[in-house]
Amino acid sequence: MFNVTTKSIQWGEETLTLETGKVARQADGSVIATLGETSVMANVTFAKKQKPGQDFFPLTVHYQEKYYAAGKVPGGFFKREARPSEKETLTARLIDRPLRPLFVPGFKNEVLVMCTVLSHDLVNEPDMVAMIAASAALTISGAPFMGPIACARVGFEDGEYILNPEVDDMQDLRLKPEQRLDLVVAGTKDAVMMVESEAYELSEAEMLGAVKFAHDSFQPVIDLIVDLAESAAKEPFDFTPADYSELSAAVAAAGEKDMRAAFAIGDKQERTTAVAAARAAILEALTEEQQGDANLGSAMKGLEASILRGDIVKTGKRIDGRATDEIRDIVCETGMLPRTHGSALFTRGETQGLVVTTLGTGDDEQFIDALHGNFKSNFLLHYNFPPYSVGEVGRVSGPGRREIGHGKLAWRALQAVLPAPTDFPYTIRVVSEITESNGSSSMASVCGGSLSMMDAGVPLKAPVAGVAMGLVLEDDGSYAILSDILGDEDHLGDMDFKVAGTEAGITSLQMDIKVAGITPEIMGKALAQAKEGRLHILGEMSKALTEAGSFSDHAPRIETMNIPTDKIREVIGSGGKVIREIVETSGAKVDINDDGVIKIASSDGEAIKRAYEMIHSIVAEPEAGQIYDGKVVKIVDFGAFVNFFGKRDGLVHVSQIENRRLNHPSDVLKEGQDVKVKLLGFDDRGKVRLSMKVVDQATGTEITEEKNEG
């Protein structure tokens, strides 16, 4: 019944196995990849005909994490996997990016890649396994795919690169100073296709070394996929790219002059209008048959690309007249919004982000239900890209893959410089509203986010800036690396290479390419040019804000205190009675964790002080010789009981009330009276001994022997 093919290798410390032929046999390609005990199934199907009029490549990649893979039941009321989580969306994008450029040019049949996590050993991250499975499934499917690709994750600890570090090693990196990198690299046998990273101020040389290490490390995986394909691949799909050279020549003859003039316009809106007019003129000049050709869109794009790319490589000049390494004009402003905790407006050319920071308490942390466990995050970054930012109308809905991906990139870039939660116990939410866009709005979010958090008083280790690099690579091998790319340069170029970091080093690197890979030489030059751009942008940012801003009056204040873990129960009380009383009486929020760290939050400093004193009185022990404020709670014949330390009472003997003989304590005291007492110590039975007569009741100072004699 089954025609199973299995191939395995030892990869790093684990066994990697690829299996096909047993499951999902009606898919064009199906592979289950297993690393350790983490298994991912990838299924590939593709349409055998192109939809009429289709002028783009409709590749769709889905990545699904099934909770059963880790022996879990989904949280919440709806006990079923529903809309993709942020992790699933990001991983789908991660897989899509290196696969898309490797389909034969001109192939526009619909392709669906579905990756499903079947088993998770909580050691090996399934995103890499999914990408390997998807590559293998495509390679054996018969689709016109110029792979295979493979990938690897790299850590960096004590100056050494680590292949495929464990899941726990990559969690909360900013709390692990010894672990400085979480890098995923994908590529073919000869070149790198995709890079995604979270880094902690690595140098350009260290980052380039990590990319090379990853590329060398996944070569055995590529050989394994080729070995599988030699045994189990289907016949190649009969596909010949359409020849529309005559149509391309007709398009160029009809409008190259107008299109070249349009691309010479520096202003984006004017250029867009002129390009649209040139396209309309070309359409009018074509025959009816040419106008109905399904390849007309590709011919138009080819003309635009040849004009833009050729001019850059030949002359070194770009659409807006800049040199290849020149950054657009930058304007930075902070403190724009009066009621927010921190705000900044970052404008670079025609790209602009309004970035706002909100400081919250522990109650505002985000709970994340993941396969490897539930955890909380105290740093959130949300990116919004409305249609008006590019002068368009369109449907506005929830965040899509683009918004989630760009937001996570900015999150990675900024979280490396955040203070430790113990030093700054706030939940930080940064929202980037892209108000204008013409290239690299994610890097504008990084720059604006850094300024916004500093305006809010967040003590960042250093400001962070980001720059997007581009590449034009011609068939003869000549190329140009572009700093701070425009939207058109991204659309018609060969690479989108985003680098963010501080003056000391890189905190995030993301690379996507549209050609069959780039060499280490090109990547090295791009990193060096990106560093120059990043330092320039940091200099411009420093003009707007040279030091952290002051706290907004509207932001909560948070103080932390540590108590012994055996005192936690006393602070909480039976059924939470004590902690509720503290919150109600003080007016402050109180959060206690299992380690005995207590966060007290309020915008009112007096409320924090009240809560602190109430908790302190529960967990602390009174000290002999100290003077305390007290209240008389009961009067008896031999003295008065005074509440002086939280809920602790002590006896002031009648002989210790005043420096004279009293008939009865009630001669000078009454219940509810405020008094000041000194703790003399404890008797043999541990009972508290207090004195009033040695304390000046007006000032609260101790009465010395000289004063008594006087």
N, C-alpha and C positions, 0 to 999 in steps of 0.2 A: 504493500500500500504506500509506503513512504520510500522516497529516494533521498536519504539524508546524507549531506556532506558536512563534515566537521573538520576544522583546522584550528590548531592551537600553537601558541608560543609562550615562553616565559618572558614577561615584560616587566622589568623592574623587579619588585618583590612579589608580583602576582602572576597568575596564569591568565592569559587572554584567549578566549575561545570564540570562534565564529561558527554558527551552525545555520544551515538552510535546508529546506526540503521537507520538514515535518509540519510546520505551522504556516497558516495563511498562504496556501498553495495557489490560490486564484489571483493573488497580487502579482504584479510583474516582477517584483523582487522583494524577498522577505528574508531578513537575517536577524537572528538573536545573538547579540554580543554579550559576553559575560567576562567581567574582570573581578577576580576574587569570587564573591557571592552577589555581586551587583549585576543584574541582567536587564538589558533593554532590547525590546523588539522594534525593528524598523521595517515598515512596509511601504513600498513604492508602487504607485500606479501612474500611468500617463496616457493621455488621449492619443489615439492613433491618427486623428485628423486635427488640423488647425481650424479654429472657429473662423467663419468668414469675417473679413475685415479686422481681424486681430492684429494689432501693431505693437504688442508688447509681449514679454515672456511671462505667462501666468504660473509661476512656481509658488506653491503654498507649503509651508513646513509647520507641522504641529508637534509639540512635545507635551506629553501627559505624564504626570506622576500619580500613580494609583496608590492610595493609602495602604492597600493590602500588601504592597511591596515591602513595607516596613512593619507589618503586623499591627496597623493602626486603623481606627475607625475615624472618619472625618469629624472634625469638631463642629459646633454650632447646631442649629435646629434641623438643618437640611442635610441628612446623612448620606450625601452622594457628591462625588466630584462634580463641580458645576463649572462656572466660568474659570478660565485659566488664571492661576496665581501670577504674581509678579515674577517669581522665579521661572515658572513655565514659559511665560511670554519672553523673558530675556533669553532663555535657553533656545527657544524656537528661532529667535533672531540670530543667536550665536551659530546655529547649524546652517541657517539659510545663507549667511554672508559668504562663507568660502565655497559653497556649492554652486551658487547662482552663476558666477563668471565662467564656470567650467562646462556649461552646456554649449554645444556647437552653435556658433553664431547663426542667427536666422531661424533657429528652432523656437517656435512659438506655440507648440502644443501644450495643453494644460498638464501640469505635473503636480502630484500630491505626495508628500512625504510625511508619514505619521510615525512618531517615535513614542513608545509606551514603556514606562519603567515597570518591570514585572517583579523585580526583587532588589532590595537595597540592603547591603550588609552594614551600613552606617560607617563604613571605612572608605570605600571607593566612590567618589562623586559620580553620579550617573550622567551628567551632562557630556563628559568626554566619551563615555561608552556609547551614548546615543549618537554622537557625531560619527563615531567609527562605524556603528551599525548602519546609519543612513548612507554613508559612503559605500559600504560594502553592498547594501541592497541596490543602490543605483548602479554600481559597477556590474552586477550580475543581471540587471533587469533588461538589458538590451537597449535602453534609452541612449541617445547620442550625448553621452556624458564623458568628458575628457579627464576623468579621474584615474585612479582613486585619490582621495585625500586622507590624511590622518591628523590626529591632534595629540597634544600632551599638555598637562598642567605642570607648572614649575613653581617651586618655592625657593626662597633664598634666606639661608640662616648661617650665621657665622662665616660669611664669605663663600659659602658653598651652595651650588644649585642642587635642588632636590626634585627628583622626578616623581610626579603624581603623589604629592603629600596627602595625608589622610584628611577626611572631612573635618574632624575636630581641630586639626592644625590650622585650617583656613578660617575658622570661626573667630569673629571679633579680633581681627589682626591688630587693631590699634591698641588693644590691651596686652599685646604680646610683642614687646620691643625687639625680641630676638628674631622674630619672623617678619621679614620686610617685603614679601612679594606674594601675590596670587596672580599668576600669569597663565593664560590659555593661548596657545598658538596652534593654528591649523595651516596645512599646506600640502603641496604635492611633493613628489620625490625631489624636484629641482628648486622649488621656490616656496616662499611664505605667502599665504593667501589672506590670513586674518590673524589679528592680535587683539586681545582684550586683557586689561590688567588693572589691579589695585596694588599700588606700590607706596613705599614709605621713603621718599626722597632718595631714590636710586640715581646714580650718575648715568649719563648716556651710555658709557662703556659697559656698566653693569647690566643695563637694560638690554643692550644689543647682545651681550654675552648670553643672557637668559633666552632670548629669541633663538640664537644659534644652537644653544643647548637643547631646546625643545625640538627644533627641526631635526637635529641629529638623532634625538631620542626616539622619534616616532617613525624613523625609516623602517625598522622591522615590522611595524604595523602595516605600512604600505605594501611590503613584500607579502605579508600574510593575506591581505585582501586580494592581491594579484594571484596568489596561490589558490584561494577559494574560487576566484573567477575562472581560472583555467580548468577547474573541475565542474563548476556548476553554472556558468554564465549562459544566458539565453542568446539566441542569434541576434546580432545587432539589428536594430530597427532600420528599415530602409528609408533613409532620409538624406535628401540632397538639398542644400540651401538654395533658395531661389536666386536666380541670376537677374538682378535688376540694374545692371550696369548702364543699359540704354536709358532707363528711367532716371537714374542718377545724373547722367550726362545732360538729359533734357532739363532736369531741375536746376542744375548748375548754370546751364546756358540761359535759362529764363530768369534767374534771380540772384546769381552770385554777386553782381555789382551792388544791388540794393541790400542784400544780406550783409555784405562786408561793411557797407556804410552804416547799417543799423548797429552792428557790433562795435563800431568805433565810438558810439555814444556812451559817455561815462555814467550818466544817471540811470538807475535801474528802471524806473517807471517809463522814462522816455525811450530807453532801449527796448523794453518789452513791447511798447506800442509800435516802434519802428520794425521790430522783428516780425510782429503779427502782420503789419502792412506788407512786408516783403513776402511773407508766406502767401498772403492773399493774392499778390501780384503774380507769384509763381503759378498758383492754381489757375488763374485766369488765362495764363499763357499755355497751359497744357491742354492736350486733347481730352475728349470725354473718356476715352479708354484709359488714358494715363491717370486721370482724376479718380477713376474707380479702382485703380490698382491697389491691392492690399499692402504693397511694399512702399507706398508713397510716403508714409510716416517715417520709415527707415531711411528713405532717400533724402528727405528733408533734414533729418537729424544728422545724416552723414555730411551734408553740405555745411550745416552749422558747425559741426565738430571740426571739419577740415579747415574752416576759416579761423576759428578760435585757436585750435591747437597749432596749426602751421605758423601763425603769427607769433605765438609765444616762443616756440622753439627756434624760429629763424631770427627774430628781432629781440627777444627777451622782454618785450613789452606786452602788457596785458590789456584786457578790455577797458579798464578804467585808467590806463596810462601808467600804472605803477610798475616798478621793477619787480623781478621775481621774488626778492626777499623783503619787499617793503610792506609795512603794516599800515592799514588805513588810519585816518585820524581818530583819536579816542577822546571822549569826554566822560568824566566820572563825577557823579554827584551822590551825596549821602544825606540821610536825615530828611528826606523829602516829605514823608507822611507823618503828621503830628501825633496820631494815636497808636501807631504800630510800635513794636519794640525796637525794630531796626529796619532801615530801608535804604536802597541804593538804585540809581539809574545808571546803567552802563551802556554807552553808545560807542560802537566801532563802525564807522562808515554808515551803511544803511542797515546795520544789525543793532538791535536795541533790546535790552531786557530790564524790566522793572522787577527787582528782586526784594522780597520782604521776609524778615525773620521774626518768628514768634517764639517766645520762651515759655515753656510749660513745666508742669510738675511731673512727678512719677506717675500720676494718674493718666497722663497724656501719652505715655509710652505706647508704641505699637506692639500688639501681640501678634506673633507670626507662628502659624501652625504649619510646620514643615515635616517632611518625612523623617528627618534625623532628630526631631524633637520640637518642643515648643520653647520659644525664646522671645525676648523683648528687645526693641530697638529704641534708643533715645535720640536718634538723629534721622530726620525725615527730609527728603528733598523732592518736591513735586514740580513738574515742568508742564507748562501749558502753551500750546501753539494755536491760537485762534486764527481763523481765515483772514481777518483784517490785517494781520501782520505781513501778509504778502499782497495786500490790496485785492483780495478775492472775496466772493460770497461763497457760502457753503454751509453744510449741515454741521451743527455743533452737538457733540455727544460726549460720552465719557472718554477718559484717556485711552488712546489706541496704542499700538505697538511702538510707534515712533515716540510718543510722549513718555512712555515707560522706559524705553531704551535710552533716550537722551537724558532723562532725569537720573537714571542709575549711573550713567557716565559722569555726570556732574557730582553725584553723591560720592562716587569712588574718589574723585579728584580732591574733594574737600574734607572727607572724614579723616584723612591721614594727618591733618593738622589740628584736629579737635582736642581740647583738653580732656584729661581722664575724667570719667563720671564722678570719681571721688573728689576731684578738685573743682568741678563745675557741675553740680548735681541737677542740671536742668534737662528737660526734653527740648530739643531744638528742632523747629520745623522751618524750613526754607522753601518759599514758593517763588518760582521764576515765571513771570508773565512776559512772554515774548511779544513785544508791541511792534517791532519791525524785524524783518528777516531778509537778509541777502547774504547767506553763508554763515555757518558756524554759530548758530544760536545756542548750542549746548556749551560752547566755550565762553560765550557771553554770560551764560548762567553761572559758570564757574567763577568768572571775574566778579560779576555782580553779587554772587552768593558770598564770596570772601569779604567784599566791602560791606554788605548788609549785616553779616554776623559781627564784624568788627564795630559797626555802628551800634549794634545791640549790646555791646559790652562783652561779647564772647571772647575770652582770652586765647585766640588762635596762636599756635606755635609760630606761624609765619603766614603772610598772605599768599594766596594761590592764584595763578593766572593760567589761561589755556589758549592755545592757538591751533587752528586747523590748517594742515598742510595738504597740498595737492601735487599731482604728478601728471605730466604729459610725456608719454613714452611712445616714440615713433617706431615704425617697423625696422628702420635702419639702426636702431639702438640708441639714437640720440634722445635726450630727455631734458626736461626742465622741472625743477622742484619749485613749487609756489608756496609762499607764506600767506596766511590769512586769506583763504580762497573765497571767491564769490559763489553765489548759487549756481550761475552758469558754468563756472569752472569745475564745480563739483559734478554737475549734471553731465558735462561733456568731457571731463577729464578721466584719468585712469585710477586715481587713488584719493581716498579721504583718510587722512592720517592725523588724528587728533592727539595732541600732547599737552598735558597739564602738569603744573608743578610749582614749587617754590624756587627761590634763588638757589637753594642748596641741591635740589634734585627733582626727579620726576615722581609724581603721585598717581598719575593715570596715563595709560597709553591705549589708544584704540585705532586699529587700522582695518580698512576695507578696501579691496581693490577690484577692478573690473577687467583686468588682464590676467594672464596665467601665472601670476606671481612676480615678486620683485626680488632683487638680489640683496645680499647683506651690504654691498657697497652703496646702493641707492638708499637703503634704510639708514645707514650710518650718516650719510650726508643730510638726509631729511631730519634726523634727530639733532644734528649739529645746527642746522638752520632754524629748527624749531626752538632751540635753546636761546638763540639770539632774539627771536621774536618774543619769546616768553619774558625774557629780561626787560625788553623794551616796554611791554605791556605793564609789567610790575612797576616800572618807573613812572608810567603815566598814572597808575592807580595810587601810588604813594602821594601824588599831589592832592588827592581828594581826602585821604585819611592817613595820617602818619602814626596814629596810635588808636588803641581801642576806645570806642565811645563810652559814654556814661550810661548807666542803666536807665531805661525809661521809667517814669513815674508809674506807668501802667503795667509794668512787668512784675511778676511775682518775685519775691525774695525767698531764697531757700537757704536754710542753714542745716548742717548735718551734725549729728552727735553719735557717738558710739557707746553702746551699753553692753554689759556682759550678756552673753546669750541666755544664761540662766535667769536673767531678769526680764526677758521678753514677755513671758507669761504674765508677770505682774503688771507690766505696762498695758497689755491688752485687756487683762481682766477676764472674768468669767463671762463668756458669750460676747466679749468685746465691750463690756460695760465701762471699763476704765478709759479705754481709748476714745470711746464716744463722748464721755464726759469731758475729756481733755479738749477735743475738737469743738464741742459746743461751748465750753467755758472760754476758751482762748480765741476762737474764731479762725484758727489756722488749720491747714491740712496737715495731717501727720501720716507718714508712710514708713512702715517698719519692714525690713527684710530679714531673712533667716540668719544673716551674719551679725545681726545686732546693730546695723547701720540705720539710723532714723533720719528721715528728711522732713523738715518742718517748713511749710511754705505758706506765704501770705504776702499781699502787697502792703500790709500794715506791720511795721517793725515791732510795735508793742504786742501784737497778737503772737508773733514768733517768740518774743521774750516770755510771754505768759506760758505758752505751751512748753518751752524749754525748761522753765522753772518747775512746772508741774511734773514733767517727766524726770527731771533731775532729782526732785524730792522723793520720787518713788524708787529710783535705782541707786541713789547715792546714800552713803552712811554719814550721819552727823559726826562732826569732829569735836573732840574735847577741847575746850579753850576758846571756841568760836562763839560769837554773839549772833543771835537769831531774832527775827521778828516773830512774835507769837500772839496767840489769842487764848484768853481764859475760857476753858470749856466746862469746868466744874470746880466748885468750891466745897471743901470739906473742913472739918475741925482742925486738922493738922497741916493744912496748906491748900494749894490750888493746883489743879491739873491744867497745863498749858499745851495747846497744839502749836508746835514750833517748827516742824520739819515735815512738810507734806502732811501725811496722815499720822505722823508720829506724835505722841503726847508724852509729857514728862511732868514730874512733880516738883513744884517749888515749895519746899517746906516752909512753914510759917516763920521759921527763924531766918529764912533767906529772902523774905519779901522786902523788909526795910531794916535799917540799922537802929531799930528800937523794938521794944517788946510790944507785941500786939495781943489783944484779948482774943481776936478772931480774925482770920484772913478777910472776912467780909467788911472789916473796918475800912479797908483801903481798896478792895477789889470787888468786882462784880462780873458775872458771867457775860462773855462777849466782848470784854474789854481788851484792847490791843496793848501789849506789853513787849518789853525787850528783855531777853534772857540770855544768860551765858551758860553753856553746857559745861558743868563742872566735871562730869565723867559718869561712870556707871558703878553701881554698887555690886556686891558679891553675886547678886541674883540677876545682874544685867539690867536692872532698872535704871532709868535715866535720872540724874540729879541736876536740877536747874537752880539758878540763882538770879533774882532780880536786883538785889541790893548792891551788887558790884557793877551794875550798869546804869549809866545816866539815862533815865527814861525819856528825857527830852532830846538828847543828841544821839543816843545809841552807842556812846563810847564807854570804854571801861573806866570805872572809878579807881584811881590808884590809892595806895595807902596814905600818900601825902594829903590827898584831897579828903580822905576820911578823917585824918587827924585834924585838918584845918577846919 
